[in-house]
Amino acid sequence: TVGDDIAWMKQGPDGRLYAINPENGFFGVAPGTNAKSNYNALASTRKNTIFTNVAINNDDMTAWWEGLDKNPPENATDWKGNKVNGKEYTAAGNKLAHPNSRFTAPAQNCPCISPEFNNPQGVPISAIIFGGRRAATTPLVYQSFSWQHGTYVGSAVSSETTAAATGAVGVLRHDPMAMKPFCGYHMADYWAHWLDMGKKLGDKAPKIFNVNWFKQDENGNFIWPGFGDNMRVLDWIIKRCEGTIDAEKTPIGYLPKKGDINLKGIEDEVTSEVEDKLLAVDRDL
């Protein structure tokens, strides 16, 4: 791991794209972070970490938040500073930690920090991955035809809202390249910059992919397990970058051939039928 948020990228002497992490740590949302959902992020918080708007277990002065485990501390201070019985408080529907509570941990705390973390030249970039939250329409993963097409794919990123974000569920909102809140100038100029970079990089440009971890069945249940199992998709992406695996050419890009994503160990959850749904494109939506 070099970073989990910001990447500053530039062309290196060999013509490839290189990236550094301008930050010296990790800034993450606490609720939902646990040993299963993000083991290394949780491990990074074990020392020298700043917590904001979390709850405190007054018995051992440790931080607690919803989703950390299923045992709210009985002797707790909530994020507002109120002394409460955490079990009774949460059972009544209250939140001990703010939904947007955070942790800020030093990079060196991360168990999988890269030895190249402090390399001023950065690390070479082989793939750029866009993604949005879509219940249908968008497949689990696909690869763009080219850098130019990948720029278009990024410009068309959209996500469906959650109740936590807006109070409304399933409203489709466009978020070009997932950069809408962070892009400080006109998006068209930003896309033009991407196209210009593509001309400079030529055949050394990274491959571009799009992922969607959030496809749902007819009952609104997620059909991809997510979290650590996302590495199965990254494995396919790496193989595509290495040129060691073929793909199916479709109107939207290159999709995995059935069976090419390693599903060993999760076959009971991701059946052949579910795999078909994950890789399907619903043209009517």
Secondary structure per residue as TSV (DSSP state, phi and psi in degrees):
chain	resnum	aa	ss	phi	psi
A	1	T	-	360.0	129.9
A	2	V	-	-106.8	-36.7
A	3	G	-	-162.5	163.2
A	4	D	S	-124.2	8.2
A	5	D	S	-142.5	-77.8
A	6	I	-	-99.5	137.9
A	7	A	-	-128.1	125.8
A	8	W	E	-97.9	119.6
A	9	M	E	-117.6	142.6
A	10	K	E	-150.9	161.1
A	11	Q	E	-77.7	133.0
A	12	G	-	-89.8	174.2
A	13	P	T	-58.3	-26.5
A	14	D	T	-88.4	3.4
A	15	G	S	91.4	-10.4
A	16	R	-	-82.9	166.6
A	17	L	E	-91.4	131.8
A	18	Y	E	-121.8	152.5
A	19	A	E	-135.2	145.3
A	20	I	E	-122.9	162.4
A	21	N	-	-100.5	113.7
A	22	P	-	-73.6	-9.1
A	23	E	S	-97.0	161.5
A	24	N	S	-112.4	26.7
A	25	G	E	-176.6	-166.7
A	26	F	E	-126.1	132.9
A	27	F	E	-120.1	106.8
A	28	G	E	-129.1	159.5
A	29	V	E	-77.3	127.9
A	30	A	-	-74.5	-52.0
A	31	P	T	-55.9	131.1
A	32	G	T	92.6	-13.8
A	33	T	-	-81.5	122.5
A	34	N	S	-153.1	-176.7
A	35	A	T	-66.1	-22.7
A	36	K	T	-90.1	-45.3
A	37	S	T	-73.7	-34.3
A	38	N	-	-159.7	80.0
A	39	Y	H	-58.9	-48.0
A	40	N	H	-69.4	-33.8
A	41	A	H	-64.3	-43.5
A	42	L	H	-64.2	-42.0
A	43	A	H	-62.2	-31.0
A	44	S	H	-68.7	-18.2
A	45	T	T	-91.4	5.2
A	46	R	S	-70.0	-20.9
A	47	K	S	-154.0	157.5
A	48	N	S	50.5	41.7
A	49	T	-	-117.3	141.0
A	50	I	E	-97.8	123.1
A	51	F	E	-108.3	138.0
A	52	T	E	-125.9	130.6
A	53	N	S	60.7	29.7
A	54	V	-	-94.4	178.0
A	55	A	E	-94.3	162.7
A	56	I	E	-121.0	131.9
A	57	N	E	-84.2	108.3
A	58	N	T	-70.6	-14.1
A	59	D	T	-76.0	-34.8
A	60	D	T	-129.4	6.4
A	61	M	T	57.2	40.6
A	62	T	E	-106.6	158.9
A	63	A	E	-80.6	148.6
A	64	W	E	-143.1	148.0
A	65	W	-	-151.8	161.2
A	66	E	T	-60.6	131.2
A	67	G	T	94.2	-10.3
A	68	L	S	-66.4	-47.4
A	69	D	-	-159.4	-173.9
A	70	K	S	-101.5	19.6
A	71	N	-	-125.4	80.0
A	72	P	-	-60.0	138.5
A	73	P	-	-65.3	137.2
A	74	E	S	-70.3	-42.3
A	75	N	S	-96.2	87.5
A	76	A	E	-124.6	156.7
A	77	T	E	-116.9	121.7
A	78	D	-	-77.9	179.0
A	79	W	T	-66.9	-16.8
A	80	K	T	-90.0	-4.0
A	81	G	S	93.9	9.6
A	82	N	-	-87.5	132.7
A	83	K	E	-79.3	121.3
A	84	V	E	-140.5	162.8
A	85	N	-	-84.6	107.8
A	86	G	H	-59.3	-38.4
A	87	K	H	-66.2	-45.9
A	88	E	H	-69.4	-37.9
A	89	Y	H	-63.9	-46.3
A	90	T	H	-74.1	-32.4
A	91	A	H	-63.1	-26.4
A	92	A	T	-84.8	3.3
A	93	G	T	94.7	8.9
A	94	N	-	-91.1	157.4
A	95	K	-	-103.1	126.4
A	96	L	S	-73.4	-39.8
A	97	A	S	-108.2	150.6
A	98	H	-	-66.2	142.5
A	99	P	T	-57.7	-23.1
A	100	N	T	-111.0	26.0
A	101	S	-	-65.0	153.4
A	102	R	E	-134.7	164.4
A	103	F	E	-130.8	145.7
A	104	T	E	-126.7	111.3
A	105	A	E	-121.1	144.6
A	106	P	E	-64.8	145.5
A	107	A	G	-59.9	-35.2
A	108	Q	G	-67.0	-13.1
A	109	N	G	-72.8	-22.0
A	110	C	-	-69.8	125.0
A	111	P	T	-62.9	-24.7
A	112	C	T	-112.7	28.5
A	113	I	-	-63.0	138.9
A	114	S	-	-74.3	143.8
A	115	P	T	-65.2	-13.0
A	116	E	T	-92.9	7.8
A	117	F	T	-55.5	-42.1
A	118	N	T	-96.6	11.7
A	119	N	-	-71.7	114.8
A	120	P	T	-65.5	-18.6
A	121	Q	T	-79.2	-15.2
A	122	G	-	83.0	-171.3
A	123	V	E	-119.0	145.9
A	124	P	E	-69.0	143.3
A	125	I	-	-104.7	121.2
A	126	S	-	-100.6	-25.6
A	127	A	E	-145.3	144.0
A	128	I	E	-118.7	129.5
A	129	I	E	-119.8	120.3
A	130	F	E	-97.7	163.5
A	131	G	E	-166.4	148.9
A	132	G	-	-137.6	167.1
A	133	R	-	-97.7	104.3
A	134	R	-	-131.7	127.8
A	135	A	S	-72.9	-26.1
A	136	A	S	-148.1	-164.8
A	137	T	S	71.2	-62.7
A	138	T	S	-89.5	130.3
A	139	P	-	-71.8	171.8
A	140	L	S	-57.0	-43.3
A	141	V	E	-158.1	144.7
A	142	Y	E	-153.5	159.5
A	143	Q	E	-110.3	139.5
A	144	S	-	-71.8	160.1
A	145	F	S	-71.9	-29.5
A	146	S	S	-161.5	175.4
A	147	W	H	-62.1	-41.8
A	148	Q	H	-63.5	-45.3
A	149	H	H	-64.9	-37.9
A	150	G	H	-63.1	-35.8
A	151	T	H	-62.5	-40.4
A	152	Y	H	-64.9	-44.0
A	153	V	H	-56.7	-45.7
A	154	G	H	-63.7	-38.8
A	155	S	H	-67.5	-19.9
A	156	A	T	-100.9	9.1
A	157	V	-	-58.7	132.6
A	158	S	E	-137.6	152.5
A	159	S	E	-137.5	148.4
A	160	E	E	-89.4	134.2
A	161	T	-	-70.4	155.9
A	162	T	-	-110.9	162.9
A	163	A	H	-62.2	-35.7
A	164	A	H	-64.0	-31.6
A	165	A	H	-83.4	-41.7
A	166	T	H	-133.6	-12.2
A	167	G	S	89.1	-15.4
A	168	A	-	-112.4	145.0
A	169	V	S	-111.8	133.7
A	170	G	S	81.8	11.6
A	171	V	-	-81.3	123.7
A	172	L	E	-77.5	125.0
A	173	R	E	-127.9	132.7
A	174	H	E	-79.2	135.1
A	175	D	-	-141.2	78.0
A	176	P	G	-51.8	122.2
A	177	M	G	57.1	19.7
A	178	A	G	54.5	32.9
A	179	M	-	-120.0	4.7
A	180	K	T	-54.6	-43.7
A	181	P	T	-76.5	-10.2
A	182	F	T	-118.0	-7.8
A	183	C	-	-86.7	119.7
A	184	G	-	-90.4	8.3
A	185	Y	S	-147.0	179.3
A	186	H	-	-57.5	131.3
A	187	M	H	-60.4	-35.4
A	188	A	H	-62.7	-37.7
A	189	D	H	-66.6	-35.7
A	190	Y	H	-64.7	-45.3
A	191	W	H	-63.4	-39.0
A	192	A	H	-60.9	-37.3
A	193	H	H	-63.2	-42.1
A	194	W	H	-59.4	-45.2
A	195	L	H	-64.2	-38.4
A	196	D	H	-63.9	-41.2
A	197	M	H	-62.2	-37.2
A	198	G	H	-60.9	-38.8
A	199	K	H	-65.3	-39.3
A	200	K	H	-69.3	-38.0
A	201	L	H	-78.6	-31.3
A	202	G	G	58.1	-132.9
A	203	D	G	-76.5	0.5
A	204	K	G	-98.2	6.7
A	205	A	S	-67.4	143.0
A	206	P	-	-62.0	153.8
A	207	K	E	-76.7	150.5
A	208	I	E	-118.0	134.8
A	209	F	E	-129.7	161.9
A	210	N	E	-130.1	136.0
A	211	V	E	-123.3	156.7
A	212	N	-	-146.1	101.8
A	213	W	T	-82.3	-1.2
A	214	F	T	-115.6	20.8
A	215	K	-	-63.0	144.7
A	216	Q	B	-125.6	158.6
A	217	D	-	-88.4	-174.4
A	218	E	T	-66.7	-14.7
A	219	N	T	-99.8	6.1
A	220	G	S	82.3	15.7
A	221	N	-	-94.5	138.9
A	222	F	B	-65.5	135.6
A	223	I	S	-102.4	-5.3
A	224	W	S	-110.1	131.0
A	225	P	-	-66.1	-26.5
A	226	G	-	69.9	-160.7
A	227	F	G	51.1	-126.7
A	228	G	G	-63.1	-25.4
A	229	D	G	-71.2	-11.4
A	230	N	G	-62.4	-21.2
A	231	M	H	-61.6	-24.6
A	232	R	H	-64.9	-36.8
A	233	V	H	-73.6	-41.2
A	234	L	H	-61.1	-34.6
A	235	D	H	-60.9	-42.6
A	236	W	H	-65.2	-40.7
A	237	I	H	-61.7	-44.6
A	238	I	H	-60.5	-43.0
A	239	K	H	-64.0	-36.0
A	240	R	H	-66.6	-38.9
A	241	C	H	-67.1	-33.7
A	242	E	H	-81.7	-12.1
A	243	G	T	74.6	25.2
A	244	T	-	-101.5	2.9
A	245	I	S	-144.7	144.1
A	246	D	-	-87.5	174.2
A	247	A	-	-148.8	163.6
A	248	E	E	-93.9	122.9
A	249	K	E	-79.5	125.2
A	250	T	E	-129.5	172.0
A	251	P	T	-60.1	-23.9
A	252	I	T	-98.5	-11.6
A	253	G	E	147.4	-166.1
A	254	Y	E	-92.0	121.6
A	255	L	E	-105.1	153.2
A	256	P	-	-61.9	141.9
A	257	K	-	-74.1	146.2
A	258	K	T	-57.3	129.6
A	259	G	T	96.1	-10.4
A	260	D	-	-83.5	-17.8
A	261	I	S	-87.9	125.0
A	262	N	-	-68.0	110.8
A	263	L	-	-109.8	16.7
A	264	K	T	-59.8	126.7
A	265	G	T	96.4	-14.3
A	266	I	-	-126.1	22.4
A	267	E	T	-62.2	-30.9
A	268	D	T	-69.2	-29.7
A	269	E	T	-90.1	-45.7
A	270	V	S	-104.6	83.8
A	271	T	-	-75.1	175.5
A	272	S	H	-58.9	-39.9
A	273	E	H	-65.3	-41.9
A	274	V	H	-65.9	-39.1
A	275	E	H	-59.3	-41.2
A	276	D	H	-60.2	-41.8
A	277	K	H	-67.5	-38.6
A	278	L	H	-63.2	-34.2
A	279	L	T	-98.8	2.8
A	280	A	-	-82.5	151.3
A	281	V	-	-117.1	117.9
A	282	D	-	-88.3	102.0
A	283	R	T	-73.1	-13.7
A	284	D	T	-87.8	-5.8
A	285	L	-	-101.2	360.0
